Amino acid sequence: MKMKKYSVINILAVLVLTISFISCSFESGNNPTINPSVPNSPSPPDGATNISNVVSLSWLAQDAEKFDVYFDTVNPPVRKEIANQNTNQLTVVASGFGTVYYWKVVAISSDGTRTEGPVWHFTTKPRGTSDAGYVMINYTLDNSGRLQTTLPNFVNVLFQVLDLNGVGVENLTTDNFILEEDNQTISPSESNMQIRKRDENPYTLRTVLMLDNSTSLEGEIAQIRTAALDFVNNIINQQEVAVYEFSARPILLQDFTSDKSLLSAAVNAYDLGAPTTNLFGAVVEGASQMEDIISVEEIIQSTMIIFTDGNDTQGSTTFGEALDAINGRRVYTVGLGPEISPDTLEAIGNSGYFQISEAGDLTQIFRDIADEISKYANSFYWLNYSSPKEGNKDHYLRLRIKDNPYDSYLDGVFNSAGFYHPDRKGIYINASENNPNGIDEDELPQNGEKIYQAVTYLATVPPVYKWENLTPSVIEVNQFTNDDSQARITATGSPTEIGLVKITDSANGETKTLQIKIK
């Protein structure tokens, strides 16, 4: 009996140990160990909802030096938002309302090893949700992650300011910003700090107006035409519009132009088309005409406005192909009547979807969209200031908006190698670190030539130069067409003769005279 009892006890012990082992195995499976080299700990958390349209993404990844970030409305995300990002945080604009966005991070170690993270997702807030605060997006980091600088000591930053719903903030001035270098506030007056807007810089706003003209719109054409005419007759400065109509296929009525008479003629040519709606094909065609370039030298921003009274009935292009063609570009959709597919138009209209019950409402909707487009265009700013730093050293810059309820700022690193400071405001010719005041006169051998460059120190607006030859019998002056700050001067006269060149910066009201002696 004792032997039998002992056997039962052992059997029970074995069962307890087995159950404990199984339990531990299940617990371990529910709480897997995180590989710290794989991107993890996303913010916003995976699956988060009700997220603002301007999102600060962050993550962790041990020993990674750089990151590629993919951000898209498709799963898995295919659009690379940024490459070789050197911090584990990135602000993105999720312009769609109530839209699911997918993102992933590829961690890059010092030896080049790439470790791909999982796909995370979040859903943005519905349209009309109001949040207080501004976010700043920096567009001037170079491939090394540094800010752009120009001599003699200028730091240049192109950035955008949006509210937390992704709408452009257009009313900020220099007085609204605080500038810091190495954690010390820089005086706007001493640095000649300037915050400039788009109308002072190279900027083009392109809008594709895509109008459904299928036969189901019979009786509505006149009202649609009236709304479109109102839109093109109220385009803003630096805006170009292309006009399409679509039914069986998209037809270009007018390519991009700012000429209101040409646009009005195109809209007046808009008329009833075929008994089919190639909506997805129209999306693909319109998206192919959109171009986005953001740099200090040039900005081209594109948007598309699509009006339709129904879903795609032709089937020659798929919904997926239409979404792939958009690929992050800004699109607005307007749907009329009961035959539309709101979910489809909302997915295509990542910047806004509007539903109307009659064509007469279209004029006001177009005006609302135009106002939002204008705000977005005016939300780009250029910071230019004269840094007090000199020497081959790195410096940390931070730009903040005063009284911003949202913790957002623009920051970056620049190097002051080669920086120099002329004595006073004005135009300087061939200035350098070793000769900060440049030259007032120079010598050239007979038939010799040399390139000279002007710079306006402490300019209040971007310089506009003109090189004027005051002695054409002595020298020849050829101003560069692609850079008006430079000119090639050739000595065409005889030895001992003196040539004079007048350099004018008409934008800043500055002049300089350069003397060339022929030796």
Kinemage of the C-alpha trace (Angstrom):
@kinemage 1
@onewidth
@group {chain A} dominant
@subgroup {mainchain}
@vectorlist {calphas} color= white
{ca met a 1} P 0.000 0.000 0.000
{ca lys a 2} L 2.844 2.356 0.827
{ca met a 3} L 4.425 1.705 -2.534
{ca lys a 4} L 1.140 2.457 -4.248
{ca lys a 5} L 0.648 5.671 -2.236
{ca tyr a 6} L 4.198 6.784 -3.017
{ca ser a 7} L 3.566 6.224 -6.737
{ca val a 8} L 0.413 8.364 -6.655
{ca ile a 9} L 2.269 11.184 -4.926
{ca asn a 10} L 4.978 11.055 -7.545
{ca ile a 11} L 2.438 11.037 -10.324
{ca leu a 12} L 0.730 14.096 -8.808
{ca ala a 13} L 4.075 15.868 -8.507
{ca val a 14} L 4.878 15.164 -12.114
{ca leu a 15} L 1.486 16.514 -13.147
{ca val a 16} L 2.021 19.698 -11.116
{ca leu a 17} L 5.443 20.237 -12.644
{ca thr a 18} L 4.078 19.613 -16.144
{ca ile a 19} L 1.216 22.069 -15.668
{ca ser a 20} L 3.656 24.639 -14.259
{ca phe a 21} L 5.943 24.181 -17.248
{ca ile a 22} L 3.059 24.560 -19.701
{ca ser a 23} L 1.826 27.616 -17.792
{ca cys a 24} L 5.290 29.189 -17.906
{ca ser a 25} L 5.526 28.461 -21.617
{ca phe a 26} L 2.202 30.178 -22.266
{ca glu a 27} L 3.169 33.139 -20.103
{ca ser a 28} L 6.449 33.448 -21.971
{ca gly a 29} L 4.544 33.407 -25.259
{ca asn a 30} L 2.236 36.178 -24.072
{ca asn a 31} L 5.163 38.357 -23.061
{ca pro a 32} L 7.842 37.801 -25.694
{ca thr a 33} L 11.282 39.230 -25.119
{ca ile a 34} L 11.834 42.402 -27.205
{ca asn a 35} L 14.897 42.376 -29.393
{ca pro a 36} L 16.293 45.872 -28.671
{ca ser a 37} L 17.876 46.082 -32.127
{ca val a 38} L 14.465 45.879 -33.790
{ca pro a 39} L 12.580 49.209 -33.803
{ca asn a 40} L 10.092 49.079 -30.924
{ca ser a 41} L 8.030 51.160 -28.474
{ca pro a 42} L 6.192 53.252 -31.095
{ca ser a 43} L 4.505 56.529 -30.335
{ca pro a 44} L 1.640 56.922 -31.083
{ca pro a 45} L 1.045 53.386 -29.798
{ca asp a 46} L 0.157 50.802 -32.412
{ca gly a 47} L -3.577 50.954 -33.139
{ca ala a 48} L -4.073 54.387 -31.543
{ca thr a 49} L -7.156 56.365 -32.616
{ca asn a 50} L -8.271 59.995 -32.583
{ca ile a 51} L -4.760 61.226 -33.487
{ca ser a 52} L -4.193 64.794 -34.697
{ca asn a 53} L -3.265 65.333 -38.340
{ca val a 54} L 0.208 66.523 -37.387
{ca val a 55} L 1.917 63.613 -35.692
{ca ser a 56} L 5.209 63.300 -33.861
{ca leu a 57} L 6.422 59.740 -34.486
{ca ser a 58} L 9.017 58.276 -32.138
{ca trp a 59} L 10.490 54.825 -31.465
{ca leu a 60} L 13.414 52.997 -29.856
{ca ala a 61} L 16.150 50.875 -31.434
{ca gln a 62} L 19.335 49.974 -29.604
{ca asp a 63} L 22.710 50.831 -31.224
{ca ala a 64} L 21.103 52.229 -34.385
{ca glu a 65} L 22.736 55.354 -35.825
{ca lys a 66} L 20.268 56.209 -38.595
{ca phe a 67} L 16.755 55.332 -39.647
{ca asp a 68} L 14.632 55.058 -42.779
{ca val a 69} L 10.979 55.827 -42.059
{ca tyr a 70} L 8.111 54.606 -44.234
{ca phe a 71} L 4.729 56.320 -43.881
{ca asp a 72} L 1.665 55.590 -46.001
{ca thr a 73} L -2.070 54.895 -46.182
{ca val a 74} L -1.433 51.383 -47.514
{ca asn a 75} L -0.287 48.322 -45.601
{ca pro a 76} L 2.601 47.664 -45.743
{ca pro a 77} L 3.741 51.273 -46.258
{ca val a 78} L 5.770 51.765 -49.448
{ca arg a 79} L 6.375 55.522 -49.438
{ca lys a 80} L 9.700 56.415 -47.824
{ca glu a 81} L 9.109 59.563 -45.768
{ca ile a 82} L 12.786 60.130 -44.972
{ca ala a 83} L 16.104 58.312 -45.392
{ca asn a 84} L 19.103 58.287 -43.043
{ca gln a 85} L 17.254 60.158 -40.289
{ca asn a 86} L 19.743 60.554 -37.428
{ca thr a 87} L 17.210 60.850 -34.583
{ca asn a 88} L 14.463 58.519 -33.398
{ca gln a 89} L 11.731 61.121 -33.837
{ca leu a 90} L 10.003 62.507 -36.927
{ca thr a 91} L 7.059 64.882 -37.385
{ca val a 92} L 4.760 63.942 -40.265
{ca val a 93} L 1.552 65.354 -41.695
{ca ala a 94} L -1.285 62.844 -41.869
{ca ser a 95} L -3.590 65.035 -43.935
{ca gly a 96} L -6.491 62.591 -44.138
{ca phe a 97} L -9.338 62.893 -41.622
{ca gly a 98} L -10.526 59.680 -39.967
{ca thr a 99} L -7.874 57.845 -41.999
{ca val a 100} L -5.707 54.858 -41.065
{ca tyr a 101} L -1.966 55.490 -41.543
{ca tyr a 102} L 0.715 52.802 -41.531
{ca trp a 103} L 4.372 53.300 -40.684
{ca lys a 104} L 7.522 51.336 -40.074
{ca val a 105} L 11.154 52.063 -39.249
{ca val a 106} L 14.308 50.465 -40.630
{ca ala a 107} L 17.190 50.827 -38.154
{ca ile a 108} L 20.687 51.238 -39.633
{ca ser a 109} L 23.691 50.398 -37.456
{ca ser a 110} L 27.221 51.814 -37.750
{ca asp a 111} L 28.343 48.832 -39.861
{ca gly a 112} L 25.457 49.312 -42.302
{ca thr a 113} L 23.314 46.457 -40.978
{ca arg a 114} L 19.624 47.166 -41.607
{ca thr a 115} L 16.994 45.879 -39.190
{ca glu a 116} L 13.390 46.270 -40.274
{ca gly a 117} L 10.742 46.912 -37.657
{ca pro a 118} L 7.088 45.854 -37.635
{ca val a 119} L 4.313 47.829 -39.320
{ca trp a 120} L 2.429 50.089 -36.892
{ca his a 121} L -0.744 52.052 -37.532
{ca phe a 122} L -2.955 54.793 -36.116
{ca thr a 123} L -6.200 56.520 -37.113
{ca thr a 124} L -6.566 60.300 -37.373
{ca lys a 125} L -9.388 62.394 -35.955
{ca pro a 126} L -12.566 63.139 -37.936
{ca arg a 127} L -12.687 66.379 -39.924
{ca gly a 128} L -13.650 69.442 -37.875
{ca thr a 129} L -11.920 68.385 -34.650
{ca ser a 130} L -10.150 71.398 -33.147
{ca asp a 131} L -6.812 71.266 -31.337
{ca ala a 132} L -4.776 74.241 -30.122
{ca gly a 133} L -1.141 74.677 -31.042
{ca tyr a 134} L 1.348 74.850 -33.888
{ca val a 135} L 3.842 72.388 -35.265
{ca met a 136} L 7.004 73.321 -37.178
{ca ile a 137} L 8.406 71.141 -39.969
{ca asn a 138} L 12.011 71.600 -41.116
{ca tyr a 139} L 12.754 71.165 -44.846
{ca thr a 140} L 16.415 72.228 -45.013
{ca leu a 141} L 18.403 69.453 -43.414
{ca asp a 142} L 20.971 68.136 -45.883
{ca asn a 143} L 21.997 64.482 -46.277
{ca ser a 144} L 24.201 64.755 -43.201
{ca gly a 145} L 21.335 66.143 -41.131
{ca arg a 146} L 22.811 69.659 -40.952
{ca leu a 147} L 21.292 73.063 -41.585
{ca gln a 148} L 22.255 75.041 -44.672
{ca thr a 149} L 24.633 77.999 -44.390
{ca thr a 150} L 26.010 80.601 -46.799
{ca leu a 151} L 28.836 83.083 -46.451
{ca pro a 152} L 29.624 85.392 -44.871
{ca asn a 153} L 27.703 84.050 -41.834
{ca phe a 154} L 24.133 83.288 -42.872
{ca val a 155} L 22.036 80.403 -41.595
{ca asn a 156} L 19.078 79.560 -43.836
{ca val a 157} L 16.116 77.427 -42.809
{ca leu a 158} L 12.997 76.598 -44.815
{ca phe a 159} L 10.126 75.435 -42.627
{ca gln a 160} L 6.379 75.108 -42.490
{ca val a 161} L 3.916 75.862 -39.699
{ca leu a 162} L 0.655 73.903 -39.424
{ca asp a 163} L -2.005 73.688 -36.773
{ca leu a 164} L -2.707 70.291 -35.256
{ca asn a 165} L -5.416 69.631 -37.842
{ca gly a 166} L -2.865 69.960 -40.643
{ca val a 167} L -4.158 73.378 -41.785
{ca gly a 168} L -1.553 75.960 -42.753
{ca val a 169} L -0.789 78.835 -40.368
{ca glu a 170} L -0.231 81.945 -42.467
{ca asn a 171} L -0.181 84.936 -40.121
{ca leu a 172} L 3.170 84.635 -38.327
{ca thr a 173} L 5.893 87.304 -38.481
{ca thr a 174} L 9.468 87.606 -37.237
{ca asp a 175} L 8.175 88.908 -33.883
{ca asn a 176} L 6.368 85.607 -33.250
{ca phe a 177} L 9.613 83.585 -33.078
{ca ile a 178} L 12.407 83.054 -30.566
{ca leu a 179} L 15.839 82.084 -31.955
{ca glu a 180} L 18.522 80.336 -29.891
{ca glu a 181} L 22.100 79.281 -30.611
{ca asp a 182} L 23.762 76.892 -28.197
{ca asn a 183} L 20.890 77.506 -25.737
{ca gln a 184} L 21.396 81.293 -25.787
{ca thr a 185} L 18.757 83.635 -27.223
{ca ile a 186} L 19.944 85.547 -30.282
{ca ser a 187} L 18.801 89.151 -30.629
{ca pro a 188} L 16.701 89.611 -33.814
{ca ser a 189} L 18.148 93.095 -34.334
{ca glu a 190} L 21.810 92.085 -33.936
{ca ser a 191} L 21.395 89.011 -36.143
{ca asn a 192} L 19.218 90.788 -38.704
{ca met a 193} L 16.829 87.870 -38.298
{ca gln a 194} L 14.263 87.735 -41.097
{ca ile a 195} L 11.234 85.471 -41.461
{ca arg a 196} L 10.027 85.708 -45.060
{ca lys a 197} L 6.835 84.431 -46.691
{ca arg a 198} L 6.202 82.669 -50.003
{ca asp a 199} L 5.516 85.814 -52.067
{ca glu a 200} L 9.090 86.958 -51.398
{ca asn a 201} L 10.589 83.700 -52.655
{ca pro a 202} L 10.396 81.280 -55.618
{ca tyr a 203} L 7.098 79.463 -55.110
{ca thr a 204} L 4.537 77.835 -57.406
{ca leu a 205} L 1.184 76.475 -56.266
{ca arg a 206} L -0.302 74.085 -58.828
{ca thr a 207} L -3.916 72.935 -58.693
{ca val a 208} L -5.528 70.233 -60.847
{ca leu a 209} L -9.267 70.874 -61.228
{ca met a 210} L -10.877 67.567 -62.295
{ca leu a 211} L -14.589 67.873 -63.252
{ca asp a 212} L -16.934 64.947 -63.882
{ca asn a 213} L -19.016 65.495 -67.051
{ca ser a 214} L -20.766 62.126 -67.377
{ca thr a 215} L -24.335 62.134 -68.746
{ca ser a 216} L -25.817 61.701 -65.247
{ca leu a 217} L -24.962 65.383 -64.730
{ca glu a 218} L -27.274 66.545 -67.478
{ca gly a 219} L -29.044 69.658 -66.198
{ca glu a 220} L -26.213 70.459 -63.745
{ca ile a 221} L -23.478 71.494 -66.206
{ca ala a 222} L -24.265 75.227 -66.058
{ca gln a 223} L -24.042 75.375 -62.257
{ca ile a 224} L -20.830 73.347 -62.212
{ca arg a 225} L -19.370 75.663 -64.834
{ca thr a 226} L -20.354 78.707 -62.731
{ca ala a 227} L -18.616 77.271 -59.659
{ca ala a 228} L -15.484 76.442 -61.635
{ca leu a 229} L -15.381 79.940 -63.174
{ca asp a 230} L -15.599 81.452 -59.707
{ca phe a 231} L -12.695 79.256 -58.614
{ca val a 232} L -10.331 80.109 -61.494
{ca asn a 233} L -11.173 83.820 -61.368
{ca asn a 234} L -10.091 83.941 -57.723
{ca ile a 235} L -6.752 82.132 -57.909
{ca ile a 236} L -4.033 83.644 -55.752
{ca asn a 237} L -0.624 85.039 -56.625
{ca gln a 238} L 1.854 82.351 -57.760
{ca gln a 239} L -0.929 79.812 -58.401
{ca glu a 240} L -1.328 77.848 -61.641
{ca val a 241} L -4.368 75.717 -62.505
{ca ala a 242} L -4.918 72.848 -64.954
{ca val a 243} L -8.524 72.046 -65.928
{ca tyr a 244} L -9.773 68.555 -66.864
{ca glu a 245} L -13.164 67.035 -67.622
{ca phe a 246} L -13.764 63.279 -67.372
{ca ser a 247} L -16.370 60.693 -68.217
{ca ala a 248} L -15.070 57.907 -70.489
{ca arg a 249} L -11.562 59.314 -70.026
{ca pro a 250} L -9.898 62.413 -68.569
{ca ile a 251} L -9.514 65.205 -71.149
{ca leu a 252} L -7.163 68.136 -70.574
{ca leu a 253} L -8.983 71.394 -71.322
{ca gln a 254} L -6.138 73.670 -70.178
{ca asp a 255} L -2.637 72.905 -68.936
{ca phe a 256} L -1.166 74.703 -65.921
{ca thr a 257} L -1.411 78.463 -66.284
{ca ser a 258} L -2.101 81.532 -64.169
{ca asp a 259} L -3.813 83.287 -67.113
{ca lys a 260} L -7.414 83.714 -65.970
{ca ser a 261} L -8.700 84.311 -69.504
{ca leu a 262} L -7.288 80.966 -70.692
{ca leu a 263} L -8.684 79.189 -67.641
{ca ser a 264} L -12.112 80.781 -68.102
{ca ala a 265} L -12.145 79.688 -71.756
{ca ala a 266} L -11.324 76.125 -70.669
{ca val a 267} L -14.118 76.077 -68.099
{ca asn a 268} L -16.576 77.450 -70.676
{ca ala a 269} L -15.571 74.553 -72.955
{ca tyr a 270} L -16.553 72.060 -70.225
{ca asp a 271} L -19.692 70.221 -71.410
{ca leu a 272} L -21.620 66.974 -71.156
{ca gly a 273} L -19.660 63.815 -71.965
{ca ala a 274} L -20.211 60.055 -72.189
{ca pro a 275} L -22.566 57.751 -70.188
{ca thr a 276} L -19.738 56.267 -68.111
{ca thr a 277} L -17.550 57.478 -65.226
{ca asn a 278} L -13.828 56.722 -65.263
{ca leu a 279} L -13.262 58.171 -61.781
{ca phe a 280} L -10.200 56.100 -60.889
{ca gly a 281} L -8.595 56.772 -64.262
{ca ala a 282} L -9.138 60.501 -63.689
{ca val a 283} L -7.415 60.242 -60.306
{ca val a 284} L -4.402 58.513 -61.865
{ca glu a 285} L -4.150 61.063 -64.688
{ca gly a 286} L -4.476 64.043 -62.355
{ca ala a 287} L -1.924 62.634 -59.908
{ca ser a 288} L 0.567 62.164 -62.758
{ca gln a 289} L 0.507 65.940 -63.311
{ca met a 290} L 1.222 66.761 -59.669
{ca glu a 291} L 4.740 67.628 -58.573
{ca asp a 292} L 6.060 68.516 -55.130
{ca ile a 293} L 9.480 70.114 -54.684
{ca ile a 294} L 10.511 71.689 -51.401
{ca ser a 295} L 13.929 73.339 -51.160
{ca val a 296} L 15.440 76.712 -50.303
{ca glu a 297} L 15.884 77.388 -54.023
{ca glu a 298} L 12.335 76.495 -55.101
{ca ile a 299} L 8.993 75.255 -53.845
{ca ile a 300} L 6.385 73.630 -56.058
{ca gln a 301} L 3.271 72.448 -54.210
{ca ser a 302} L 0.456 70.572 -55.933
{ca thr a 303} L -3.154 69.851 -55.004
{ca met a 304} L -6.036 68.217 -56.868
{ca ile a 305} L -9.763 68.927 -56.554
{ca ile a 306} L -12.062 66.214 -57.911
{ca phe a 307} L -15.799 66.731 -58.413
{ca thr a 308} L -18.092 63.785 -59.261
{ca asp a 309} L -21.701 62.656 -58.878
{ca gly a 310} L -21.023 58.928 -58.788
{ca asn a 311} L -18.642 56.038 -58.305
{ca asp a 312} L -16.325 54.570 -60.943
{ca thr a 313} L -18.548 52.715 -63.412
{ca gln a 314} L -16.007 52.042 -66.151
{ca gly a 315} L -13.666 49.679 -64.321
{ca ser a 316} L -10.620 50.230 -66.526
{ca thr a 317} L -8.614 51.411 -63.505
{ca thr a 318} L -8.837 49.959 -59.991
{ca phe a 319} L -9.402 51.715 -56.697
{ca gly a 320} L -5.996 50.454 -55.516
{ca glu a 321} L -4.277 51.942 -58.569
{ca ala a 322} L -5.928 55.280 -57.813
{ca leu a 323} L -4.730 55.257 -54.205
{ca asp a 324} L -1.217 54.246 -55.280
{ca ala a 325} L -1.133 57.153 -57.748
{ca ile a 326} L -2.038 59.651 -55.016
{ca asn a 327} L 0.802 58.393 -52.785
{ca gly a 328} L 0.664 61.196 -50.221
{ca arg a 329} L -0.263 64.017 -52.623
{ca arg a 330} L -2.914 66.463 -51.401
{ca val a 331} L -6.337 65.677 -52.872
{ca tyr a 332} L -9.816 67.096 -52.157
{ca thr a 333} L -13.004 65.376 -53.321
{ca val a 334} L -16.534 66.730 -53.688
{ca gly a 335} L -19.443 64.330 -54.153
{ca leu a 336} L -22.922 65.235 -55.426
{ca gly a 337} L -26.119 63.236 -55.026
{ca pro a 338} L -27.093 59.757 -53.794
{ca glu a 339} L -25.058 57.639 -56.212
{ca ile a 340} L -21.620 58.474 -54.825
{ca ser a 341} L -19.583 56.175 -52.590
{ca pro a 342} L -18.661 58.321 -49.564
{ca asp a 343} L -16.066 55.830 -48.299
{ca thr a 344} L -14.331 55.806 -51.690
{ca leu a 345} L -14.298 59.585 -52.044
{ca glu a 346} L -13.142 60.029 -48.463
{ca ala a 347} L -10.223 57.657 -49.063
{ca ile a 348} L -9.233 59.493 -52.250
{ca gly a 349} L -9.789 62.929 -50.695
{ca asn a 350} L -7.015 62.646 -48.138
{ca ser a 351} L -7.062 66.421 -47.534
{ca gly a 352} L -10.829 66.694 -47.328
{ca tyr a 353} L -14.068 65.148 -48.563
{ca phe a 354} L -17.229 67.235 -49.013
{ca gln a 355} L -20.701 65.924 -49.788
{ca ile a 356} L -23.322 68.229 -51.343
{ca ser a 357} L -26.983 67.692 -52.193
{ca glu a 358} L -27.230 70.107 -55.126
{ca ala a 359} L -24.848 71.612 -57.664
{ca gly a 360} L -25.612 75.121 -56.431
{ca asp a 361} L -23.615 74.355 -53.262
{ca leu a 362} L -20.452 73.752 -55.291
{ca thr a 363} L -19.397 77.412 -55.499
{ca gln a 364} L -19.089 77.761 -51.718
{ca ile a 365} L -17.325 74.395 -51.369
{ca phe a 366} L -14.774 75.425 -54.005
{ca arg a 367} L -14.237 78.673 -52.096
{ca asp a 368} L -13.691 76.788 -48.828
{ca ile a 369} L -11.169 74.482 -50.502
{ca ala a 370} L -9.423 77.436 -52.160
{ca asp a 371} L -9.110 79.145 -48.773
{ca glu a 372} L -7.561 76.028 -47.239
{ca ile a 373} L -5.156 75.657 -50.172
{ca ser a 374} L -4.140 79.298 -49.800
{ca lys a 375} L -3.450 78.835 -46.089
{ca tyr a 376} L -1.309 75.800 -46.837
{ca ala a 377} L 0.657 77.726 -49.468
{ca asn a 378} L 1.195 80.606 -47.055
{ca ser a 379} L 2.368 78.321 -44.257
{ca phe a 380} L 5.924 78.109 -45.673
{ca tyr a 381} L 8.485 80.409 -44.075
{ca trp a 382} L 12.152 81.156 -44.685
{ca leu a 383} L 14.416 81.972 -41.733
{ca asn a 384} L 17.577 83.880 -42.625
{ca tyr a 385} L 19.879 85.426 -40.062
{ca ser a 386} L 23.484 86.464 -39.526
{ca ser a 387} L 25.101 84.201 -36.938
{ca pro a 388} L 27.618 85.800 -34.539
{ca lys a 389} L 29.689 82.601 -34.548
{ca glu a 390} L 33.066 82.082 -36.239
{ca gly a 391} L 35.550 79.193 -36.461
{ca asn a 392} L 35.259 75.546 -37.474
{ca lys a 393} L 32.788 74.486 -34.792
{ca asp a 394} L 29.332 72.937 -34.649
{ca his a 395} L 26.483 74.929 -33.128
{ca tyr a 396} L 22.968 73.975 -32.081
{ca leu a 397} L 20.053 76.063 -33.357
{ca arg a 398} L 16.517 76.076 -31.997
{ca leu a 399} L 13.596 78.156 -33.311
{ca arg a 400} L 10.382 78.340 -31.305
{ca ile a 401} L 7.013 80.055 -31.687
{ca lys a 402} L 6.152 82.270 -28.742
{ca asp a 403} L 3.258 81.115 -26.539
{ca asn a 404} L 2.779 77.878 -28.466
{ca pro a 405} L 0.551 75.520 -26.405
{ca tyr a 406} L 2.013 72.552 -28.289
{ca asp a 407} L 5.607 71.537 -27.555
{ca ser a 408} L 6.998 71.872 -31.066
{ca tyr a 409} L 10.175 73.559 -32.192
{ca leu a 410} L 12.603 73.526 -35.076
{ca asp a 411} L 16.174 72.537 -34.319
{ca gly a 412} L 19.359 71.519 -36.080
{ca val a 413} L 23.147 71.723 -36.170
{ca phe a 414} L 25.299 73.980 -38.362
{ca asn a 415} L 29.045 74.540 -38.663
{ca ser a 416} L 30.500 78.059 -38.669
{ca ala a 417} L 33.674 77.187 -40.616
{ca gly a 418} L 34.601 80.091 -42.869
{ca phe a 419} L 32.170 82.530 -41.253
{ca tyr a 420} L 33.299 86.161 -41.198
{ca his a 421} L 31.780 89.542 -40.325
{ca pro a 422} L 32.217 92.676 -42.478
{ca asp a 423} L 32.427 96.009 -40.681
{ca arg a 424} L 28.974 97.297 -41.559
{ca lys a 425} L 25.849 96.802 -43.632
{ca gly a 426} L 26.244 97.001 -47.418
{ca ile a 427} L 27.532 95.285 -50.589
{ca tyr a 428} L 30.917 93.549 -50.455
{ca ile a 429} L 32.874 92.192 -53.428
{ca asn a 430} L 34.914 88.967 -53.166
{ca ala a 431} L 34.773 89.027 -49.381
{ca ser a 432} L 36.269 86.060 -47.521
{ca glu a 433} L 37.214 84.826 -44.077
{ca asn a 434} L 40.705 86.327 -44.498
{ca asn a 435} L 39.377 89.525 -46.063
{ca pro a 436} L 35.898 90.113 -44.577
{ca asn a 437} L 35.554 93.609 -46.110
{ca gly a 438} L 36.296 92.373 -49.619
{ca ile a 439} L 37.804 94.629 -52.282
{ca asp a 440} L 37.094 98.093 -53.684
{ca glu a 441} L 39.623 97.799 -56.513
{ca asp a 442} L 41.547 95.148 -58.415
{ca glu a 443} L 44.072 94.753 -61.247
{ca leu a 444} L 43.725 92.689 -64.413
{ca pro a 445} L 46.292 92.097 -67.177
{ca gln a 446} L 45.299 93.298 -70.636
{ca asn a 447} L 42.776 90.806 -72.095
{ca gly a 448} L 42.663 89.063 -68.731
{ca glu a 449} L 39.395 88.144 -67.026
{ca lys a 450} L 38.143 87.272 -63.554
{ca ile a 451} L 34.889 86.347 -61.807
{ca tyr a 452} L 33.675 88.667 -59.068
{ca gln a 453} L 30.934 87.977 -56.549
{ca ala a 454} L 28.788 90.382 -54.548
{ca val a 455} L 27.144 89.757 -51.187
{ca thr a 456} L 24.857 92.111 -49.300
{ca tyr a 457} L 25.646 91.961 -45.619
{ca leu a 458} L 22.605 92.336 -43.323
{ca ala a 459} L 20.142 92.401 -46.228
{ca thr a 460} L 16.539 92.883 -45.155
{ca val a 461} L 15.135 91.056 -48.208
{ca pro a 462} L 16.705 88.707 -50.789
{ca pro a 463} L 19.183 90.746 -52.886
{ca val a 464} L 18.557 91.571 -56.551
{ca tyr a 465} L 21.818 92.580 -58.252
{ca lys a 466} L 22.615 94.564 -61.360
{ca trp a 467} L 26.186 94.984 -62.650
{ca glu a 468} L 26.537 98.175 -64.697
{ca asn a 469} L 29.606 98.864 -66.843
{ca leu a 470} L 30.465 102.584 -66.520
{ca thr a 471} L 33.508 102.344 -68.859
{ca pro a 472} L 32.633 100.024 -71.788
{ca ser a 473} L 35.737 101.113 -73.721
{ca val a 474} L 38.005 99.783 -70.950
{ca ile a 475} L 36.312 96.641 -69.630
{ca glu a 476} L 33.598 94.155 -70.551
{ca val a 477} L 31.105 93.052 -67.870
{ca asn a 478} L 28.975 89.888 -68.248
{ca gln a 479} L 26.562 89.236 -65.410
{ca phe a 480} L 25.696 85.570 -64.805
{ca thr a 481} L 22.123 84.719 -65.801
{ca asn a 482} L 21.752 81.904 -63.267
{ca asp a 483} L 23.304 83.856 -60.369
{ca asp a 484} L 22.985 87.637 -60.487
{ca ser a 485} L 25.462 88.027 -57.616
{ca gln a 486} L 28.317 87.070 -59.987
{ca ala a 487} L 29.841 88.687 -63.073
{ca arg a 488} L 32.829 87.999 -65.314
{ca ile a 489} L 34.935 91.113 -66.026
{ca thr a 490} L 37.359 91.196 -68.977
{ca ala a 491} L 40.074 93.866 -69.432
{ca thr a 492} L 39.656 95.018 -73.038
{ca gly a 493} L 41.430 98.390 -72.781
{ca ser a 494} L 45.067 99.456 -72.665
{ca pro a 495} L 47.488 99.237 -69.735
{ca thr a 496} L 47.048 101.917 -67.007
{ca glu a 497} L 43.420 102.518 -68.025
{ca ile a 498} L 40.839 102.223 -65.245
{ca gly a 499} L 37.438 100.628 -65.563
{ca leu a 500} L 34.486 101.241 -63.270
{ca val a 501} L 31.619 98.877 -62.423
{ca lys a 502} L 28.554 99.904 -60.432
{ca ile a 503} L 26.884 97.071 -58.485
{ca thr a 504} L 23.349 97.741 -57.301
{ca asp a 505} L 21.183 95.691 -54.974
{ca ser a 506} L 17.830 97.209 -55.879
{ca ala a 507} L 15.904 95.125 -53.339
{ca asn a 508} L 17.870 96.527 -50.404
{ca gly a 509} L 18.781 99.959 -51.804
{ca glu a 510} L 22.547 99.341 -51.674
{ca thr a 511} L 25.239 100.282 -54.224
{ca lys a 512} L 28.957 99.615 -54.612
{ca thr a 513} L 31.581 100.785 -57.142
{ca leu a 514} L 34.411 98.462 -58.140
{ca gln a 515} L 37.535 99.865 -59.806
{ca ile a 516} L 39.516 97.700 -62.265
{ca lys a 517} L 43.006 98.854 -63.284
{ca ile a 518} L 44.568 97.321 -66.399
{ca lys a 519} L 48.222 96.461 -65.900
